């Protein structure tokens, strides 16, 4: 066999050729060759006949170099690439295949589309190299742990203002949930968690980072140091009242599932909203209502163990009184309360030195005294205070008496001054 002919053979074909030549040399029988090659006896007979008639090239499959019968027509390829450049520029092959099937009825495999896009230069292979980290096994039950975080991103690609996606993902199943807000803070965290509870229930634990919303940066007071506790943020306090364990991650890599979720959404969700022309938080949140069920059906997995560890809220427990910012304020003598640069007039009769103010995520204010809600009204126009005369600061002005002033000729004792006598006269 010539050296230049070896190049055309594949590894499996070389092995088959070697065995068939042993058969032709009568070293082994065709039955033994069939066992070695895991082929039928009749297939070995056909291989032997082709090698006898055509030489070593007879072992090569006859379909080599011919187009597949299942090959898509060139016009389909041209249409797909044209649609990709017009509507789905920048889409990954997997997502583009889904959109082509949903919107245009074109069924193409993701590998075929990837090959076409690489040939046309519309897609490039990206090899990501990262630091190896130890993989953490998923939790066993649904609701056992939920990872939570906020993702800052240009979600509307310049069509609207930048915003934050407050996202949630169940550690056991990968089931995702989220909602858009203007910023990442206490109120968005409480509002999104309230919506998560109404949708799925109260989880057993929440895994999040050390953002000041989720972990208080304040130093512990003397009382807290003596009790061995740390100061809590308002969100931590609310979760503690709900009986939810708070676990803080020490690095972004530790909460890899929520970070990978954001990476997927910053690709897929952004492009879905681009196709629909979404440019505001209200429109985006409305779209998420229909997006999450579709996303979870596609990407969520089953938990290793059966059973849902989400809890329902006990009777009598109000989320409004837990998922809110709580603050103590002094009740003034005129029954007014100052909070957040605003003044409120209490209209109920109450005897208390202090009251509690609850600020809820919807912006409403509740003022309580001994767990009793008080009626109040906001004072929009405050009384004008009288301006006091400015106090002069500095040395007093000295007054020098005139030369004929009686004080200059005042005398003590017998010769004291008498206003009725002329200056200088004696009594």
Secondary structure, DSSP 8 states (H G I E B T S, - for coil): --HHHHTT--HHHHHHHHHHHHHHTTSS-HHHHHHHHT--HHHHHHHHHHHHHHGGGGGS-TTTTS--TT---HHHHHHHHHHHHHH-TT--HHHHHHHHHHHH-----HHHHHHHHHHHTS-----------------SSBTS-EEEEEEEE-TTTTSS--EEEEEEEETTT--EEEEEESS-SHHHHHHHHHHHHHHH-B-SEEEE---TTTS--S---HHHHHHT-----HHHHHHHHTT-EEEE-SSGGGGHHHHHHHHHHHHHHHHHHHHHT--SHHHHHHHHHHHHHHHHHHH----SS--B--B---TT--GGGTSEEEEEEE--TTSEEEETTEEEEE-S----SEEEEEEETTS-EEEEETTEE--EEE--S------------S--------TT-GGGG---GGG---TTS-TT---
